Each structure stands twice: as C-alpha cells, then as structure tokens.
C-alpha cells in the first residue's frame, strides 16, 4: 500500500489511516465527518490530513503470523 493524496480519500465515513505532511508525521485513524464537513480523528477532533491509505484487514481469530 502507498500513501495517497487527501483529495482522493473516501468521504463516506469509512475509517482510514491518515497523516499530515510536515515536521511531525503522526499517523492517526480518521474519517470524513459528513455532519461537520471536515476530517476528524477517532476522538472526534478536527484534523487537517494531507495523505491517507486504507486500513489493513484485521486478523482472523486464531490466525498465527
């Protein structure tokens, strides 16, 4: 998977891995808030991400790595 620019991100409230390009690249789980009209993180705080990528599938119960 590769980082994609934010203009290509889903705006249907799906959770995504997001990051803001800059001094500190801190990734966070976020989504588009239809109600607010901007990007929010899982705590509901507004964010201004520049890039995103889909979240990986969670592990299957009992699966070993």
C-alpha positions as a printed Julia matrix, in Angstrom:
65×3 Matrix{Float64}:
   0.0     0.0    0.0
   1.14    3.53  -0.68
   0.11    6.92   0.7
  -2.44    8.75  -1.44
  -3.23   12.47  -1.51
  -6.19   13.54   0.6
  -8.21   14.71  -2.41
  -8.65   11.03  -3.36
  -9.89    9.89   0.1
 -13.3     8.4    0.81
 -15.94   10.83   2.07
 -18.41    8.18   3.22
 -17.29    7.89   6.87
 -15.01    4.86   6.32
 -12.06    4.81   8.71
  -8.65    5.34   7.1
  -5.04    5.71   8.17
  -4.2     9.4    7.77
  -1.17   11.65   8.16
  -0.38   15.34   7.89
   2.76   16.07   5.92
   5.12   18.36   7.8
   7.58   18.49  10.64
   5.99   15.63  12.58
   4.41   12.86  10.53
   1.94   11.45  13.06
  -0.42    8.89  11.64
  -3.93    8.59  13.01
  -7.17    6.78  12.27
  -9.65    9.25  10.83
 -12.69    9.71   8.64
 -14.71   12.4    6.88
 -17.39   13.89   9.11
 -20.49   14.43   6.97
 -22.06   16.45   9.8
 -19.04   18.74  10.31
 -17.73   18.78   6.73
 -14.09   18.12   7.6
 -11.69   15.33   8.61
 -11.86   14.06  12.18
  -9.93   11.51  14.19
 -11.43    8.7   16.26
 -11.86   11.06  19.24
 -13.92   13.45  17.09
 -11.22   16.15  16.97
 -10.83   18.02  13.7
  -7.7    17.25  11.7
  -6.1    18.51   8.52
  -4.51   15.44   6.88
  -2.58   15.64   3.63
  -2.38   11.89   2.85
  -4.25    8.67   3.56
  -4.29    4.93   2.92
  -6.88    2.2    3.54
  -6.69    0.31   6.81
  -5.47   -3.29   6.55
  -7.91   -6.1    7.24
  -7.95   -7.15  10.91
  -6.53  -10.57  11.79
  -8.8   -13.59  11.74
  -9.41  -15.13  15.17
  -6.9   -17.9   15.8
  -4.66  -16.84  12.91
  -0.92  -17.08  13.6
   1.66  -14.84  12.0
